[in-house]
Amino acid sequence: MTIKRGTVVCHAGAIEWGVGKVMEVNALKATIQFSDGIIRKIASSHYTILQPADPASFVAIPDIVPVVKTRATPKSQKKIKQPAV
């Protein structure tokens, strides 16, 4: 199998990573973004572990994940000073 930019692959030894898309390739390694959201660098000596996958099965994780902020505790109320008697 030829590893080149844009190729969709799966790692035979780590099925839980899901399907990955090759982002960059050089003489020593390939940078692959897997469906679990992690970008991994695979050494060229391990290319034999990579298998072709269906391009439709790759689901890219969005670059920006919206963060929902929730308040753990309700706002504290201001204390009203009582006049001294």
Backbone as a printed PyTorch tensor [residue, N CA C, xyz], in Angstrom:
tensor([[[  0.8480,  -1.1740,   0.0000],
         [  0.0000,   0.0000,   0.0000],
         [  0.8970,   1.2410,   0.0000]],

        [[  0.5350,   2.2090,  -0.7980],
         [  1.2800,   3.4580,  -0.8610],
         [  0.6700,   4.4530,   0.1190]],

        [[  1.5120,   4.9920,   0.9760],
         [  1.0510,   5.9920,   1.9440],
         [  1.3420,   7.3660,   1.3600]],

        [[  0.2870,   8.1230,   1.1210],
         [  0.4510,   9.4880,   0.6280],
         [ -0.6180,  10.3710,   1.2570]],

        [[ -0.4120,  11.6730,   1.1800],
         [ -1.3350,  12.6390,   1.7780],
         [ -2.7560,  12.4090,   1.2530]],

        [[ -3.7080,  12.3640,   2.1870],
         [ -5.1120,  12.1770,   1.8320],
         [ -5.5800,  10.7360,   1.8680]],

        [[ -4.6580,   9.7800,   1.9430],
         [ -5.0330,   8.3650,   2.0190],
         [ -5.7420,   8.0870,   3.3390]],

        [[ -6.7880,   7.2840,   3.2920],
         [ -7.5240,   6.9060,   4.5050],
         [ -7.0980,   5.4910,   4.8710]],

        [[ -6.6710,   5.3320,   6.1280],
         [ -6.1190,   4.0620,   6.5900],
         [ -6.7000,   3.6860,   7.9520]],

        [[ -6.4500,   2.4450,   8.3450],
         [ -6.7150,   2.0250,   9.7150],
         [ -5.4760,   1.2820,  10.1980]],

        [[ -5.2480,   1.3100,  11.4900],
         [ -4.0760,   0.6740,  12.0860],
         [ -4.5120,  -0.6870,  12.5910]],

        [[ -3.9190,  -1.7430,  12.0280],
         [ -4.3290,  -3.1100,  12.3660],
         [ -4.0900,  -3.4510,  13.8320]],

        [[ -3.1220,  -2.8050,  14.4580],
         [ -2.8110,  -3.0990,  15.8570],
         [ -3.5740,  -2.2530,  16.8520]],

        [[ -4.3010,  -1.2500,  16.3690],
         [ -5.0380,  -0.3580,  17.2750],
         [ -6.3800,   0.0170,  16.6530]],

        [[ -7.2720,  -0.9300,  16.6030],
         [ -8.5990,  -0.7300,  16.0140],
         [ -9.3640,   0.3800,  16.7380]],

        [[ -9.1210,   0.5330,  18.0510],
         [ -9.8550,   1.5270,  18.8580],
         [ -9.5620,   2.9640,  18.4250]],

        [[ -8.4930,   3.1890,  17.6640],
         [ -8.1880,   4.5370,  17.1590],
         [ -9.1630,   4.9570,  16.0790]],

        [[ -9.7840,   4.0010,  15.4530],
         [-10.6940,   4.2960,  14.3560],
         [ -9.9340,   4.4700,  13.0460]],

        [[-10.5940,   5.0770,  12.0870],
         [-10.0170,   5.3030,  10.7670],
         [ -9.2250,   6.6030,  10.8000]],

        [[ -8.1200,   6.6370,  10.0560],
         [ -7.2850,   7.8300,  10.0460],
         [ -7.0390,   8.3480,   8.6500]],

        [[ -6.7880,   9.6430,   8.5660],
         [ -6.4790,  10.2840,   7.2900],
         [ -5.0510,  10.7880,   7.3490]],

        [[ -4.2510,  10.4380,   6.3450],
         [ -2.8490,  10.8490,   6.3030],
         [ -2.7950,  12.3440,   6.0140]],

        [[ -2.1660,  13.0900,   6.9290],
         [ -2.0770,  14.5420,   6.8070],
         [ -0.7520,  14.9810,   6.1800]],

        [[  0.3180,  14.2310,   6.4760],
         [  1.6520,  14.5890,   5.9960],
         [  2.5050,  13.3340,   5.9300]],

        [[  3.3790,  13.2840,   4.9410],
         [  4.2820,  12.1430,   4.7880],
         [  5.6740,  12.6690,   4.4640]],

        [[  6.6940,  12.1000,   5.1300],
         [  8.0780,  12.3650,   4.7420],
         [  8.8150,  11.0350,   4.7320]],

        [[ 10.1200,  11.0730,   4.5490],
         [ 10.8920,   9.8310,   4.4040],
         [ 10.8630,   8.9560,   5.6550]],

        [[ 10.6720,   9.5640,   6.8320],
         [ 10.7620,   8.8090,   8.0840],
         [  9.4260,   8.4510,   8.7180]],

        [[  8.3900,   9.2550,   8.4680],
         [  7.1260,   9.0060,   9.1630],
         [  5.9390,   9.6210,   8.4280]],

        [[  4.7520,   9.1960,   8.8380],
         [  3.5000,   9.7630,   8.3380],
         [  2.7270,  10.3100,   9.5280]],

        [[  2.1610,  11.4910,   9.3590],
         [  1.3170,  12.0940,  10.3820],
         [ -0.1290,  11.7970,  10.0070]],

        [[ -0.8410,  11.1270,  10.9200],
         [ -2.1970,  10.6640,  10.6300],
         [ -3.1570,  11.1480,  11.7130]],

        [[ -4.2740,  11.7350,  11.2720],
         [ -5.3260,  12.1590,  12.2040],
         [ -6.3610,  11.0450,  12.2480]],

        [[ -6.5130,  10.4520,  13.4230],
         [ -7.4610,   9.3540,  13.5800],
         [ -8.8110,   9.8560,  14.0770]],

        [[ -9.8290,   9.0260,  13.9020],
         [-11.2000,   9.4010,  14.2690],
         [-11.3800,   9.6360,  15.7590]],

        [[-10.4620,   9.1340,  16.5860],
         [-10.5850,   9.3770,  18.0250],
         [-10.1040,  10.7820,  18.4000]],

        [[ -9.6810,  11.5590,  17.3990],
         [ -9.2960,  12.9480,  17.6410],
         [ -7.8210,  13.1640,  17.8930]],

        [[ -7.0340,  12.1090,  17.9100],
         [ -5.6090,  12.2360,  18.1980],
         [ -4.8130,  12.1180,  16.8980]],

        [[ -3.8370,  13.0100,  16.7450],
         [ -2.9370,  12.9620,  15.6010],
         [ -1.7140,  12.1670,  16.0290]],

        [[ -1.4130,  11.1200,  15.2720],
         [ -0.2920,  10.2470,  15.6120],
         [  0.7210,  10.2270,  14.4740]],

        [[  1.9850,  10.0130,  14.8410],
         [  3.0610,   9.9020,  13.8580],
         [  3.4960,   8.4470,  13.8140]],

        [[  3.3900,   7.8440,  12.6410],
         [  3.7210,   6.4460,  12.4520],
         [  5.0270,   6.3630,  11.6630]],

        [[  6.0000,   5.6450,  12.1980],
         [  7.2940,   5.4810,  11.5370],
         [  7.1250,   4.6970,  10.2370]],

        [[  7.9340,   5.0470,   9.2330],
         [  7.8320,   4.3800,   7.9300],
         [  8.0890,   2.8770,   8.0420]],

        [[  8.8430,   2.4580,   9.0450],
         [  9.0900,   1.0280,   9.2420],
         [  7.8240,   0.2770,   9.6800]],

        [[  6.7970,   1.0070,  10.0840],
         [  5.5440,   0.3900,  10.5430],
         [  4.3950,   0.5700,   9.5490]],

        [[  4.6910,   1.0240,   8.3490],
         [  3.6410,   1.2130,   7.3440],
         [  2.9130,  -0.0840,   7.0110]],

        [[  3.5780,  -1.2260,   7.1960],
         [  2.9370,  -2.5020,   6.8720],
         [  1.7490,  -2.7960,   7.7890]],

        [[  1.6910,  -2.1480,   8.9380],
         [  0.5780,  -2.3450,   9.8720],
         [ -0.6580,  -1.5650,   9.4260]],

        [[ -0.4560,  -0.5410,   8.5960],
         [ -1.5640,   0.2750,   8.1180],
         [ -2.2800,  -0.4350,   6.9730]],

        [[ -3.6000,  -0.4020,   7.0190],
         [ -4.4190,  -1.0290,   5.9890],
         [ -5.3250,   0.0130,   5.3640]],

        [[ -5.6440,  -0.1190,   4.0840],
         [ -6.5500,   0.8400,   3.4500],
         [ -7.9370,   0.7660,   4.0870]],

        [[ -8.5900,   1.9050,   4.1560],
         [ -9.9440,   1.9610,   4.7320],
         [-10.8470,   2.7340,   3.7850]],

        [[-12.1340,   2.5690,   3.9600],
         [-13.1190,   3.2700,   3.1410],
         [-13.0840,   4.7560,   3.4680]],

        [[-12.8390,   5.6160,   2.4830],
         [-12.7840,   7.0590,   2.7480],
         [-14.0590,   7.6170,   3.3920]],

        [[-15.2000,   7.0080,   3.1150],
         [-16.4620,   7.4770,   3.6960],
         [-16.5430,   7.1830,   5.1920]],

        [[-15.7100,   6.2650,   5.6750],
         [-15.7640,   5.9050,   7.0870],
         [-14.9550,   6.8500,   7.9780]],

        [[-14.1650,   7.7480,   7.3820],
         [-13.3880,   8.6960,   8.1830],
         [-14.2790,   9.8320,   8.6420]],

        [[-14.2940,  10.0680,   9.9410],
         [-15.0650,  11.1630,  10.5290],
         [-14.0770,  12.1020,  11.1920]],

        [[-13.9350,  13.2860,  10.6300],
         [-12.9960,  14.2600,  11.1820],
         [-13.5730,  14.9000,  12.4360]],

        [[-12.7270,  15.1010,  13.4040],
         [-13.1070,  15.7960,  14.6270],
         [-12.9600,  17.2870,  14.3530]],

        [[-13.9470,  18.1130,  14.7010],
         [-13.8090,  19.5480,  14.4430],
         [-12.6240,  20.1400,  15.1990]],

        [[-11.9580,  21.1250,  14.5740],
         [-10.8030,  21.7750,  15.1960],
         [-11.1780,  22.4720,  16.4940]],

        [[-12.3340,  23.1220,  16.4900],
         [-12.7700,  23.8630,  17.6750],
         [-14.0070,  23.1790,  18.2360]],

        [[-13.8870,  22.6990,  19.4290],
         [-15.0100,  22.0550,  20.0990],
         [-15.6240,  23.0760,  21.0430]],

        [[-16.9140,  23.3840,  20.8680],
         [-17.5290,  24.3720,  21.7480],
         [-17.5340,  23.8970,  23.2000]],

        [[-17.2090,  24.8070,  24.0900],
         [-17.1720,  24.4900,  25.5120],
         [-18.3930,  25.1150,  26.1640]],

        [[-19.1460,  24.2940,  26.8610],
         [-20.3160,  24.7780,  27.5690],
         [-19.8930,  25.0390,  29.0050]],

        [[-19.9700,  26.2990,  29.3950],
         [-19.5760,  26.6500,  30.7570],
         [-20.7950,  26.5410,  31.6640]],

        [[-20.6100,  25.8270,  32.7380],
         [-21.6720,  25.7120,  33.7240],
         [-21.1170,  26.1320,  35.0700]],

        [[-21.9530,  26.7000,  35.8620],
         [-21.5410,  27.1490,  37.1890],
         [-21.7860,  26.0100,  38.1610]],

        [[-20.7410,  25.5980,  38.8440],
         [-20.8480,  24.4820,  39.7770],
         [-21.7110,  24.8480,  40.9830]],

        [[-21.5800,  26.0640,  41.4290],
         [-22.3810,  26.5120,  42.5650],
         [-23.1300,  27.7730,  42.1630]],

        [[-24.3110,  27.9910,  42.7360],
         [-25.0540,  29.2040,  42.3880],
         [-24.3310,  30.4410,  42.9090]],

        [[-24.6340,  31.5800,  42.2910],
         [-24.0380,  32.8370,  42.7420],
         [-24.3800,  33.0740,  44.2060]],

        [[-23.3840,  33.5490,  44.9340],
         [-23.6570,  33.8450,  46.3370],
         [-24.3410,  35.2060,  46.4250]],

        [[-25.2050,  35.3280,  47.3860],
         [-25.9290,  36.5780,  47.5600],
         [-25.1070,  37.5180,  48.4320]],

        [[-25.2150,  38.8180,  48.1350],
         [-24.4990,  39.8030,  48.9110],
         [-25.1290,  39.9150,  50.3040]],

        [[-24.2480,  40.0580,  51.2760],
         [-24.7370,  40.2240,  52.6380],
         [-25.0820,  41.6820,  52.8590]],

        [[-26.2210,  41.8800,  53.4910],
         [-26.6660,  43.2520,  53.7940],
         [-26.2630,  43.5700,  55.2170]],

        [[-25.5500,  44.6640,  55.3400],
         [-25.1000,  45.0550,  56.6810],
         [-26.2820,  45.5990,  57.4690]],

        [[-26.3860,  45.1210,  58.6800],
         [-27.4300,  45.5840,  59.5940],
         [-26.8610,  46.7210,  60.4230]],

        [[-27.6130,  47.8040,  60.6030],
         [-27.1090,  48.8780,  61.4520],
         [-26.9850,  48.4160,  62.8980]],

        [[-25.9410,  48.8630,  63.5660],
         [-25.7390,  48.4990,  64.9660],
         [-26.7660,  49.2300,  65.8210]],

        [[-27.3280,  48.5930,  66.8090],
         [-28.3520,  49.1970,  67.6520],
         [-27.7730,  49.6490,  68.9400]]])
